[in-house]
Amino acid sequence: YQYGIRLVRKPDIHQTNLITFNARNEHDRTKFCEDLKEAIMEMDEMEGLRIQTELDKLRGSWSSLA
């Protein structure tokens, strides 16, 4: 497809197609990719905050035992 977007998972050896989209034009394809990258970065940030919160909880429970 001229304006196709293919999401793949890249394990060690094989590429696995997850999904394929087709945009109407180059602008739509670029905008979709930018929005997807932003969503992934936000998700990574939120996951980092979640992990930090869990670690803080664990540290708090360990310090209350001492």
All heavy atoms as a GROMACS GRO file, in nm:
protein
  549
    1TYR      N    1   0.084  -0.118   0.000
    1TYR     CA    2   0.000   0.000   0.000
    1TYR      C    3   0.087   0.124   0.000
    1TYR      O    4   0.188   0.129   0.071
    1TYR     CB    5  -0.090   0.000   0.123
    1TYR     CG    6  -0.185  -0.117   0.125
    1TYR    CD1    7  -0.161  -0.226   0.207
    1TYR    CD2    8  -0.299  -0.117   0.045
    1TYR    CE1    9  -0.248  -0.333   0.210
    1TYR    CE2   10  -0.387  -0.224   0.048
    1TYR     CZ   11  -0.361  -0.332   0.130
    1TYR     OH   12  -0.447  -0.437   0.131
    2GLN      N   13   0.047   0.223  -0.073
    2GLN     CA   14   0.129   0.343  -0.087
    2GLN      C   15   0.152   0.412   0.047
    2GLN      O   16   0.262   0.457   0.075
    2GLN     CB   17   0.064   0.440  -0.185
    2GLN     CG   18   0.148   0.562  -0.211
    2GLN     CD   19   0.085   0.653  -0.315
    2GLN    OE1   20  -0.022   0.627  -0.364
    2GLN    NE2   21   0.154   0.760  -0.348
    3TYR      N   22   0.049   0.419   0.130
    3TYR     CA   23   0.062   0.485   0.260
    3TYR      C   24   0.039   0.386   0.373
    3TYR      O   25  -0.018   0.418   0.477
    3TYR     CB   26  -0.036   0.603   0.269
    3TYR     CG   27  -0.017   0.703   0.158
    3TYR    CD1   28  -0.112   0.718   0.058
    3TYR    CD2   29   0.098   0.781   0.152
    3TYR    CE1   30  -0.093   0.809  -0.045
    3TYR    CE2   31   0.118   0.871   0.050
    3TYR     CZ   32   0.022   0.885  -0.049
    3TYR     OH   33   0.043   0.974  -0.150
    4GLY      N   34   0.086   0.266   0.354
    4GLY     CA   35   0.067   0.161   0.453
    4GLY      C   36   0.152   0.180   0.578
    4GLY      O   37   0.259   0.241   0.573
    5ILE      N   38   0.100   0.128   0.687
    5ILE     CA   39   0.170   0.130   0.816
    5ILE      C   40   0.163  -0.012   0.870
    5ILE      O   41   0.054  -0.066   0.888
    5ILE     CB   42   0.102   0.225   0.915
    5ILE    CG1   43   0.092   0.366   0.856
    5ILE    CG2   44   0.175   0.225   1.049
    5ILE    CD1   45  -0.012   0.451   0.923
    6ARG      N   46   0.277  -0.072   0.895
    6ARG     CA   47   0.279  -0.209   0.947
    6ARG      C   48   0.348  -0.209   1.082
    6ARG      O   49   0.462  -0.164   1.094
    6ARG     CB   50   0.352  -0.301   0.851
    6ARG     CG   51   0.354  -0.444   0.896
    6ARG     CD   52   0.414  -0.537   0.797
    6ARG     NE   53   0.524  -0.475   0.725
    6ARG     CZ   54   0.606  -0.539   0.645
    6ARG    NH1   55   0.590  -0.667   0.624
    6ARG    NH2   56   0.704  -0.477   0.585
    7LEU      N   57   0.278  -0.257   1.183
    7LEU     CA   58   0.337  -0.273   1.316
    7LEU      C   59   0.387  -0.416   1.327
    7LEU      O   60   0.314  -0.511   1.299
    7LEU     CB   61   0.234  -0.245   1.425
    7LEU     CG   62   0.176  -0.104   1.428
    7LEU    CD1   63   0.078  -0.092   1.543
    7LEU    CD2   64   0.284   0.000   1.440
    8VAL      N   65   0.513  -0.430   1.366
    8VAL     CA   66   0.573  -0.563   1.377
    8VAL      C   67   0.637  -0.580   1.514
    8VAL      O   68   0.674  -0.484   1.580
    8VAL     CB   69   0.680  -0.587   1.267
    8VAL    CG1   70   0.618  -0.584   1.129
    8VAL    CG2   71   0.794  -0.489   1.276
    9ARG      N   72   0.645  -0.704   1.554
    9ARG     CA   73   0.720  -0.740   1.675
    9ARG      C   74   0.849  -0.804   1.624
    9ARG      O   75   0.847  -0.891   1.539
    9ARG     CB   76   0.641  -0.839   1.758
    9ARG     CG   77   0.712  -0.878   1.885
    9ARG     CD   78   0.638  -0.981   1.963
    9ARG     NE   79   0.495  -0.964   1.943
    9ARG     CZ   80   0.403  -1.038   2.001
    9ARG    NH1   81   0.439  -1.131   2.084
    9ARG    NH2   82   0.276  -1.019   1.978
   10LYS      N   83   0.961  -0.761   1.679
   10LYS     CA   84   1.090  -0.812   1.632
   10LYS      C   85   1.156  -0.896   1.739
   10LYS      O   86   1.236  -0.847   1.817
   10LYS     CB   87   1.183  -0.698   1.594
   10LYS     CG   88   1.143  -0.625   1.469
   10LYS     CD   89   1.250  -0.526   1.433
   10LYS     CE   90   1.218  -0.457   1.303
   10LYS     NZ   91   1.325  -0.368   1.260
   11PRO      N   92   1.124  -1.024   1.745
   11PRO     CA   93   1.201  -1.111   1.833
   11PRO      C   94   1.340  -1.133   1.773
   11PRO      O   95   1.374  -1.073   1.671
   11PRO     CB   96   1.120  -1.239   1.839
   11PRO     CG   97   1.034  -1.237   1.718
   11PRO     CD   98   1.017  -1.093   1.678
   12ASP      N   99   1.419  -1.217   1.834
   12ASP     CA  100   1.557  -1.236   1.792
   12ASP      C  101   1.573  -1.265   1.642
   12ASP      O  102   1.655  -1.207   1.576
   12ASP     CB  103   1.622  -1.350   1.872
   12ASP     CG  104   1.631  -1.316   2.019
   12ASP    OD1  105   1.628  -1.197   2.053
   12ASP    OD2  106   1.640  -1.409   2.100
   13ILE      N  107   1.490  -1.354   1.588
   13ILE     CA  108   1.512  -1.399   1.451
   13ILE      C  109   1.399  -1.357   1.357
   13ILE      O  110   1.422  -1.308   1.249
   13ILE     CB  111   1.527  -1.552   1.447
   13ILE    CG1  112   1.647  -1.595   1.531
   13ILE    CG2  113   1.542  -1.602   1.304
   13ILE    CD1  114   1.659  -1.744   1.551
   14HIS      N  115   1.274  -1.375   1.398
   14HIS     CA  116   1.160  -1.356   1.310
   14HIS      C  117   1.091  -1.223   1.335
   14HIS      O  118   1.083  -1.176   1.447
   14HIS     CB  119   1.058  -1.467   1.332
   14HIS     CG  120   1.113  -1.603   1.306
   14HIS    ND1  121   1.201  -1.667   1.391
   14HIS    CD2  122   1.094  -1.688   1.203
   14HIS    CE1  123   1.232  -1.785   1.342
   14HIS    NE2  124   1.169  -1.800   1.228
   15GLN      N  125   1.039  -1.163   1.228
   15GLN     CA  126   0.953  -1.047   1.242
   15GLN      C  127   0.810  -1.098   1.238
   15GLN      O  128   0.772  -1.171   1.147
   15GLN     CB  129   0.971  -0.950   1.125
   15GLN     CG  130   1.073  -0.845   1.147
   15GLN     CD  131   1.063  -0.738   1.040
   15GLN    OE1  132   0.989  -0.749   0.945
   15GLN    NE2  133   1.141  -0.634   1.056
   16THR      N  134   0.729  -1.060   1.336
   16THR     CA  135   0.590  -1.101   1.340
   16THR      C  136   0.503  -0.980   1.314
   16THR      O  137   0.510  -0.881   1.386
   16THR     CB  138   0.556  -1.160   1.479
   16THR    OG1  139   0.646  -1.266   1.507
   16THR    CG2  140   0.414  -1.210   1.482
   17ASN      N  141   0.420  -0.986   1.209
   17ASN     CA  142   0.327  -0.878   1.182
   17ASN      C  143   0.219  -0.876   1.287
   17ASN      O  144   0.155  -0.978   1.314
   17ASN     CB  145   0.262  -0.894   1.045
   17ASN     CG  146   0.357  -0.866   0.932
   17ASN    OD1  147   0.460  -0.803   0.952
   17ASN    ND2  148   0.323  -0.910   0.814
   18LEU      N  149   0.198  -0.761   1.349
   18LEU     CA  150   0.092  -0.747   1.447
   18LEU      C  151  -0.035  -0.695   1.381
   18LEU      O  152  -0.144  -0.747   1.405
   18LEU     CB  153   0.135  -0.653   1.560
   18LEU     CG  154   0.256  -0.699   1.640
   18LEU    CD1  155   0.295  -0.592   1.742
   18LEU    CD2  156   0.227  -0.830   1.710
   19ILE      N  157  -0.021  -0.590   1.300
   19ILE     CA  158  -0.137  -0.531   1.232
   19ILE      C  159  -0.087  -0.442   1.119
   19ILE      O  160   0.025  -0.391   1.124
   19ILE     CB  161  -0.224  -0.451   1.332
   19ILE    CG1  162  -0.358  -0.416   1.270
   19ILE    CG2  163  -0.151  -0.329   1.382
   19ILE    CD1  164  -0.461  -0.369   1.373
   20THR      N  165  -0.171  -0.423   1.018
   20THR     CA  166  -0.138  -0.336   0.907
   20THR      C  167  -0.251  -0.234   0.890
   20THR      O  168  -0.368  -0.272   0.893
   20THR     CB  169  -0.121  -0.416   0.776
   20THR    OG1  170  -0.019  -0.514   0.796
   20THR    CG2  171  -0.084  -0.327   0.661
   21PHE      N  172  -0.214  -0.108   0.875
   21PHE     CA  173  -0.310   0.000   0.851
   21PHE      C  174  -0.280   0.060   0.715
   21PHE      O  175  -0.170   0.049   0.664
   21PHE     CB  176  -0.295   0.113   0.954
   21PHE     CG  177  -0.319   0.071   1.096
   21PHE    CD1  178  -0.214   0.042   1.180
   21PHE    CD2  179  -0.448   0.064   1.146
   21PHE    CE1  180  -0.235   0.006   1.311
   21PHE    CE2  181  -0.471   0.027   1.277
   21PHE     CZ  182  -0.364  -0.001   1.360
   22ASN      N  183  -0.378   0.130   0.659
   22ASN     CA  184  -0.357   0.204   0.537
   22ASN      C  185  -0.410   0.344   0.557
   22ASN      O  186  -0.528   0.364   0.584
   22ASN     CB  187  -0.426   0.138   0.418
   22ASN     CG  188  -0.384   0.199   0.287
   22ASN    OD1  189  -0.271   0.242   0.272
   22ASN    ND2  190  -0.476   0.204   0.193
   23ALA      N  191  -0.322   0.444   0.547
   23ALA     CA  192  -0.362   0.584   0.562
   23ALA      C  193  -0.406   0.639   0.426
   23ALA      O  194  -0.374   0.584   0.321
   23ALA     CB  195  -0.246   0.665   0.617
   24ARG      N  196  -0.482   0.749   0.431
   24ARG     CA  197  -0.530   0.811   0.306
   24ARG      C  198  -0.419   0.883   0.231
   24ARG      O  199  -0.423   0.891   0.108
   24ARG     CB  200  -0.642   0.910   0.336
   24ARG     CG  201  -0.771   0.844   0.377
   24ARG     CD  202  -0.875   0.947   0.406
   24ARG     NE  203  -0.842   1.006   0.536
   24ARG     CZ  204  -0.903   1.107   0.590
   24ARG    NH1  205  -1.001   1.166   0.526
   24ARG    NH2  206  -0.868   1.152   0.708
   25ASN      N  207  -0.322   0.938   0.307
   25ASN     CA  208  -0.216   1.015   0.242
   25ASN      C  209  -0.094   1.018   0.334
   25ASN      O  210  -0.098   0.968   0.446
   25ASN     CB  211  -0.264   1.157   0.209
   25ASN     CG  212  -0.324   1.227   0.329
   25ASN    OD1  213  -0.264   1.229   0.437
   25ASN    ND2  214  -0.443   1.283   0.312
   26GLU      N  215   0.013   1.081   0.285
   26GLU     CA  216   0.138   1.086   0.361
   26GLU      C  217   0.120   1.162   0.492
   26GLU      O  218   0.174   1.122   0.595
   26GLU     CB  219   0.248   1.151   0.277
   26GLU     CG  220   0.382   1.160   0.347
   26GLU     CD  221   0.443   1.024   0.379
   26GLU    OE1  222   0.419   0.928   0.305
   26GLU    OE2  223   0.515   1.015   0.481
   27HIS      N  224   0.045   1.270   0.491
   27HIS     CA  225   0.022   1.348   0.612
   27HIS      C  226  -0.046   1.263   0.719
   27HIS      O  227  -0.004   1.264   0.835
   27HIS     CB  228  -0.062   1.472   0.580
   27HIS     CG  229  -0.096   1.550   0.704
   27HIS    ND1  230  -0.215   1.532   0.772
   27HIS    CD2  231  -0.026   1.644   0.772
   27HIS    CE1  232  -0.217   1.612   0.877
   27HIS    NE2  233  -0.104   1.682   0.880
   28ASP      N  234  -0.150   1.190   0.680
   28ASP     CA  235  -0.221   1.105   0.777
   28ASP      C  236  -0.130   0.996   0.832
   28ASP      O  237  -0.134   0.964   0.951
   28ASP     CB  238  -0.345   1.041   0.714
   28ASP     CG  239  -0.458   1.140   0.692
   28ASP    OD1  240  -0.446   1.257   0.736
   28ASP    OD2  241  -0.560   1.101   0.629
   29ARG      N  242  -0.048   0.938   0.745
   29ARG     CA  243   0.044   0.834   0.790
   29ARG      C  244   0.146   0.891   0.889
   29ARG      O  245   0.171   0.832   0.996
   29ARG     CB  246   0.117   0.771   0.671
   29ARG     CG  247   0.215   0.662   0.716
   29ARG     CD  248   0.275   0.586   0.603
   29ARG     NE  249   0.359   0.672   0.521
   29ARG     CZ  250   0.429   0.627   0.419
   29ARG    NH1  251   0.424   0.499   0.385
   29ARG    NH2  252   0.503   0.708   0.348
   30THR      N  253   0.202   1.006   0.857
   30THR     CA  254   0.300   1.070   0.947
   30THR      C  255   0.235   1.106   1.079
   30THR      O  256   0.292   1.081   1.186
   30THR     CB  257   0.359   1.196   0.879
   30THR    OG1  258   0.422   1.156   0.758
   30THR    CG2  259   0.459   1.264   0.969
   31LYS      N  260   0.115   1.164   1.075
   31LYS     CA  261   0.045   1.203   1.197
   31LYS      C  262   0.015   1.081   1.283
   31LYS      O  263   0.033   1.083   1.405
   31LYS     CB  264  -0.084   1.277   1.161
   31LYS     CG  265  -0.164   1.324   1.278
   31LYS     CD  266  -0.094   1.436   1.351
   31LYS     CE  267  -0.187   1.492   1.458
   31LYS     NZ  268  -0.120   1.519   1.582
   32PHE      N  269  -0.030   0.972   1.222
   32PHE     CA  270  -0.059   0.850   1.296
   32PHE      C  271   0.067   0.798   1.366
   32PHE      O  272   0.062   0.763   1.484
   32PHE     CB  273  -0.115   0.742   1.203
   32PHE     CG  274  -0.139   0.611   1.270
   32PHE    CD1  275  -0.256   0.589   1.342
   32PHE    CD2  276  -0.045   0.509   1.265
   32PHE    CE1  277  -0.279   0.468   1.406
   32PHE    CE2  278  -0.066   0.389   1.328
   32PHE     CZ  279  -0.184   0.368   1.399
   33CYS      N  280   0.177   0.795   1.294
   33CYS     CA  281   0.303   0.745   1.352
   33CYS      C  282   0.350   0.834   1.465
   33CYS      O  283   0.396   0.783   1.569
   33CYS     CB  284   0.410   0.733   1.244
   33CYS     SG  285   0.376   0.602   1.124
   34GLU      N  286   0.340   0.966   1.450
   34GLU     CA  287   0.379   1.057   1.557
   34GLU      C  288   0.291   1.037   1.680
   34GLU      O  289   0.340   1.034   1.793
   34GLU     CB  290   0.369   1.202   1.509
   34GLU     CG  291   0.477   1.240   1.410
   34GLU     CD  292   0.452   1.376   1.346
   34GLU    OE1  293   0.348   1.440   1.374
   34GLU    OE2  294   0.538   1.419   1.268
   35ASP      N  295   0.160   1.025   1.658
   35ASP     CA  296   0.068   1.004   1.771
   35ASP      C  297   0.094   0.871   1.841
   35ASP      O  298   0.088   0.862   1.964
   35ASP     CB  299  -0.078   1.009   1.723
   35ASP     CG  300  -0.121   1.149   1.682
   35ASP    OD1  301  -0.050   1.246   1.713
   35ASP    OD2  302  -0.228   1.160   1.618
   36LEU      N  303   0.125   0.769   1.763
   36LEU     CA  304   0.155   0.638   1.821
   36LEU      C  305   0.283   0.643   1.904
   36LEU      O  306   0.287   0.591   2.016
   36LEU     CB  307   0.167   0.533   1.711
   36LEU     CG  308   0.189   0.390   1.755
   36LEU    CD1  309   0.076   0.342   1.846
   36LEU    CD2  310   0.202   0.299   1.633
   37LYS      N  311   0.385   0.708   1.854
   37LYS     CA  312   0.511   0.724   1.930
   37LYS      C  313   0.486   0.798   2.060
   37LYS      O  314   0.539   0.760   2.165
   37LYS     CB  315   0.616   0.798   1.846
   37LYS     CG  316   0.673   0.716   1.734
   37LYS     CD  317   0.769   0.799   1.651
   37LYS     CE  318   0.816   0.726   1.529
   37LYS     NZ  319   0.906   0.808   1.445
   38GLU      N  320   0.406   0.906   2.054
   38GLU     CA  321   0.376   0.983   2.174
   38GLU      C  322   0.300   0.897   2.275
   38GLU      O  323   0.329   0.902   2.395
   38GLU     CB  324   0.293   1.106   2.137
   38GLU     CG  325   0.263   1.196   2.256
   38GLU     CD  326   0.185   1.319   2.217
   38GLU    OE1  327   0.178   1.354   2.098
   38GLU    OE2  328   0.130   1.383   2.309
   39ALA      N  329   0.204   0.819   2.228
   39ALA     CA  330   0.128   0.732   2.319
   39ALA      C  331   0.218   0.629   2.385
   39ALA      O  332   0.204   0.600   2.505
   39ALA     CB  333   0.015   0.663   2.243
   40ILE      N  334   0.312   0.574   2.310
   40ILE     CA  335   0.405   0.475   2.366
   40ILE      C  336   0.495   0.540   2.470
   40ILE      O  337   0.518   0.483   2.577
   40ILE     CB  338   0.487   0.409   2.254
   40ILE    CG1  339   0.396   0.320   2.169
   40ILE    CG2  340   0.605   0.329   2.311
   40ILE    CD1  341   0.458   0.271   2.039
   41MET      N  342   0.543   0.660   2.443
   41MET     CA  343   0.629   0.730   2.540
   41MET      C  344   0.551   0.761   2.668
   41MET      O  345   0.603   0.745   2.778
   41MET     CB  346   0.685   0.858   2.480
   41MET     CG  347   0.792   0.832   2.376
   41MET     SD  348   0.882   0.975   2.309
   41MET     CE  349   0.771   1.110   2.319
   42GLU      N  350   0.425   0.803   2.654
   42GLU     CA  351   0.342   0.831   2.772
   42GLU      C  352   0.317   0.704   2.852
   42GLU      O  353   0.321   0.705   2.975
   42GLU     CB  354   0.210   0.895   2.730
   42GLU     CG  355   0.225   1.038   2.682
   42GLU     CD  356   0.096   1.097   2.629
   42GLU    OE1  357  -0.009   1.027   2.629
   42GLU    OE2  358   0.099   1.213   2.585
   43MET      N  359   0.293   0.593   2.782
   43MET     CA  360   0.270   0.467   2.850
   43MET      C  361   0.396   0.423   2.925
   43MET      O  362   0.389   0.378   3.040
   43MET     CB  363   0.230   0.359   2.749
   43MET     CG  364   0.196   0.226   2.813
   43MET     SD  365   0.175   0.096   2.693
   43MET     CE  366   0.341   0.079   2.631
   44ASP      N  367   0.512   0.438   2.862
   44ASP     CA  368   0.638   0.403   2.928
   44ASP      C  369   0.660   0.488   3.052
   44ASP      O  370   0.705   0.439   3.156
   44ASP     CB  371   0.756   0.420   2.832
   44ASP     CG  372   0.763   0.311   2.726
   44ASP    OD1  373   0.694   0.208   2.741
   44ASP    OD2  374   0.836   0.331   2.627
   45GLU      N  375   0.627   0.617   3.043
   45GLU     CA  376   0.643   0.707   3.157
   45GLU      C  377   0.550   0.665   3.271
   45GLU      O  378   0.591   0.660   3.387
   45GLU     CB  379   0.614   0.850   3.115
   45GLU     CG  380   0.636   0.951   3.226
   45GLU     CD  381   0.610   1.094   3.181
   45GLU    OE1  382   0.603   1.119   3.059
   45GLU    OE2  383   0.597   1.180   3.269
   46MET      N  384   0.426   0.635   3.239
   46MET     CA  385   0.330   0.594   3.340
   46MET      C  386   0.372   0.462   3.404
   46MET      O  387   0.358   0.443   3.525
   46MET     CB  388   0.189   0.580   3.280
   46MET     CG  389   0.129   0.712   3.237
   46MET     SD  390   0.112   0.831   3.372
   46MET     CE  391  -0.010   0.752   3.471
   47GLU      N  392   0.424   0.371   3.326
   47GLU     CA  393   0.472   0.243   3.380
   47GLU      C  394   0.590   0.266   3.473
   47GLU      O  395   0.600   0.203   3.578
   47GLU     CB  396   0.510   0.148   3.266
   47GLU     CG  397   0.557   0.013   3.311
   47GLU     CD  398   0.451  -0.071   3.380
   47GLU    OE1  399   0.333  -0.031   3.386
   47GLU    OE2  400   0.485  -0.179   3.430
   48GLY      N  401   0.679   0.357   3.437
   48GLY     CA  402   0.791   0.390   3.524
   48GLY      C  403   0.744   0.448   3.657
   48GLY      O  404   0.797   0.413   3.763
   49LEU      N  405   0.643   0.535   3.652
   49LEU     CA  406   0.587   0.591   3.775
   49LEU      C  407   0.522   0.483   3.860
   49LEU      O  408   0.534   0.484   3.983
   49LEU     CB  409   0.486   0.701   3.742
   49LEU     CG  410   0.544   0.829   3.681
   49LEU    CD1  411   0.432   0.920   3.634
   49LEU    CD2  412   0.633   0.900   3.780
   50ARG      N  413   0.453   0.390   3.795
   50ARG     CA  414   0.388   0.281   3.868
   50ARG      C  415   0.492   0.195   3.939
   50ARG      O  416   0.478   0.162   4.057
   50ARG     CB  417   0.305   0.194   3.774
   50ARG     CG  418   0.226   0.084   3.847
   50ARG     CD  419   0.169  -0.017   3.750
   50ARG     NE  420   0.271  -0.097   3.686
   50ARG     CZ  421   0.335  -0.199   3.744
   50ARG    NH1  422   0.310  -0.233   3.869
   50ARG    NH2  423   0.425  -0.268   3.677
   51ILE      N  424   0.598   0.163   3.869
   51ILE     CA  425   0.705   0.081   3.928
   51ILE      C  426   0.769   0.156   4.044
   51ILE      O  427   0.795   0.098   4.150
   51ILE     CB  428   0.808   0.042   3.821
   51ILE    CG1  429   0.746  -0.058   3.723
   51ILE    CG2  430   0.935  -0.014   3.884
   51ILE    CD1  431   0.829  -0.083   3.599
   52GLN      N  432   0.794   0.286   4.027
   52GLN     CA  433   0.855   0.365   4.134
   52GLN      C  434   0.765   0.368   4.256
   52GLN      O  435   0.811   0.355   4.369
   52GLN     CB  436   0.883   0.508   4.086
   52GLN     CG  437   0.958   0.590   4.187
   52GLN     CD  438   1.094   0.532   4.220
   52GLN    OE1  439   1.170   0.498   4.130
   52GLN    NE2  440   1.124   0.520   4.347
   53THR      N  441   0.634   0.381   4.236
   53THR     CA  442   0.539   0.381   4.347
   53THR      C  443   0.541   0.248   4.421
   53THR      O  444   0.540   0.244   4.544
   53THR     CB  445   0.396   0.411   4.295
   53THR    OG1  446   0.397   0.539   4.231
   53THR    CG2  447   0.294   0.410   4.407
   54GLU      N  448   0.545   0.138   4.347
   54GLU     CA  449   0.551   0.007   4.409
   54GLU      C  450   0.679  -0.010   4.490
   54GLU      O  451   0.677  -0.065   4.600
   54GLU     CB  452   0.539  -0.104   4.304
   54GLU     CG  453   0.403  -0.114   4.239
   54GLU     CD  454   0.294  -0.150   4.338
   54GLU    OE1  455   0.317  -0.236   4.425
   54GLU    OE2  456   0.186  -0.090   4.330
   55LEU      N  457   0.791   0.036   4.434
   55LEU     CA  458   0.918   0.027   4.507
   55LEU      C  459   0.913   0.111   4.634
   55LEU      O  460   0.963   0.068   4.739
   55LEU     CB  461   1.034   0.073   4.418
   55LEU     CG  462   1.072  -0.022   4.305
   55LEU    CD1  463   1.175   0.045   4.213
   55LEU    CD2  464   1.123  -0.153   4.359
   56ASP      N  465   0.855   0.230   4.626
   56ASP     CA  466   0.843   0.316   4.744
   56ASP      C  467   0.757   0.249   4.851
   56ASP      O  468   0.789   0.256   4.970
   56ASP     CB  469   0.783   0.452   4.707
   56ASP     CG  470   0.878   0.536   4.622
   56ASP    OD1  471   0.999   0.503   4.616
   56ASP    OD2  472   0.830   0.635   4.562
   57LYS      N  473   0.650   0.182   4.810
   57LYS     CA  474   0.564   0.111   4.905
   57LYS      C  475   0.642  -0.001   4.974
   57LYS      O  476   0.632  -0.021   5.094
   57LYS     CB  477   0.442   0.051   4.835
   57LYS     CG  478   0.336   0.150   4.798
   57LYS     CD  479   0.222   0.077   4.730
   57LYS     CE  480   0.120   0.172   4.672
   57LYS     NZ  481   0.014   0.099   4.600
   58LEU      N  482   0.720  -0.075   4.894
   58LEU     CA  483   0.799  -0.184   4.951
   58LEU      C  484   0.904  -0.131   5.050
   58LEU      O  485   0.924  -0.189   5.156
   58LEU     CB  486   0.869  -0.264   4.841
   58LEU     CG  487   0.779  -0.354   4.757
   58LEU    CD1  488   0.858  -0.414   4.641
   58LEU    CD2  489   0.723  -0.466   4.846
   59ARG      N  490   0.969  -0.021   5.013
   59ARG     CA  491   1.068   0.038   5.103
   59ARG      C  492   1.002   0.083   5.233
   59ARG      O  493   1.057   0.067   5.340
   59ARG     CB  494   1.136   0.157   5.035
   59ARG     CG  495   1.232   0.115   4.929
   59ARG     CD  496   1.307   0.235   4.872
   59ARG     NE  497   1.379   0.198   4.754
   59ARG     CZ  498   1.359   0.251   4.633
   59ARG    NH1  499   1.269   0.344   4.614
   59ARG    NH2  500   1.430   0.209   4.530
   60GLY      N  501   0.882   0.140   5.222
   60GLY     CA  502   0.810   0.184   5.340
   60GLY      C  503   0.772   0.069   5.431
   60GLY      O  504   0.782   0.078   5.553
   61SER      N  505   0.728  -0.042   5.372
   61SER     CA  506   0.690  -0.157   5.454
   61SER      C  507   0.812  -0.221   5.519
   61SER      O  508   0.805  -0.269   5.631
   61SER     CB  509   0.611  -0.259   5.372
   61SER     OG  510   0.694  -0.315   5.270
   62TRP      N  511   0.927  -0.219   5.450
   62TRP     CA  512   1.049  -0.274   5.510
   62TRP      C  513   1.099  -0.186   5.624
   62TRP      O  514   1.144  -0.235   5.727
   62TRP     CB  515   1.160  -0.288   5.405
   62TRP     CG  516   1.144  -0.411   5.322
   62TRP    CD1  517   1.100  -0.416   5.193
   62TRP    CD2  518   1.170  -0.546   5.360
   62TRP    NE1  519   1.096  -0.546   5.151
   62TRP    CE2  520   1.139  -0.628   5.251
   62TRP    CE3  521   1.214  -0.606   5.479
   62TRP    CZ2  522   1.152  -0.766   5.254
   62TRP    CZ3  523   1.227  -0.744   5.481
   62TRP    CH2  524   1.197  -0.822   5.370
   63SER      N  525   1.089  -0.054   5.607
   63SER     CA  526   1.138   0.035   5.712
   63SER      C  527   1.048   0.031   5.835
   63SER      O  528   1.096   0.050   5.948
   63SER     CB  529   1.150   0.180   5.661
   63SER     OG  530   1.024   0.230   5.627
   64SER      N  531   0.921   0.000   5.818
   64SER     CA  532   0.831  -0.008   5.934
   64SER      C  533   0.856  -0.138   6.012
   64SER      O  534   0.822  -0.146   6.130
   64SER     CB  535   0.685  -0.001   5.890
   64SER     OG  536   0.650  -0.113   5.812
   65LEU      N  537   0.917  -0.238   5.948
   65LEU     CA  538   0.949  -0.363   6.017
   65LEU      C  539   1.074  -0.350   6.102
   65LEU      O  540   1.094  -0.425   6.198
   65LEU     CB  541   0.968  -0.477   5.917
   65LEU     CG  542   0.843  -0.519   5.838
   65LEU    CD1  543   0.880  -0.623   5.734
   65LEU    CD2  544   0.736  -0.573   5.930
   66ALA      N  545   1.159  -0.257   6.069
   66ALA     CA  546   1.288  -0.241   6.140
   66ALA      C  547   1.273  -0.174   6.274
   66ALA      O  548   1.184  -0.122   6.320
   66ALA     CB  549   1.385  -0.164   6.053
   0.00000   0.00000   0.00000
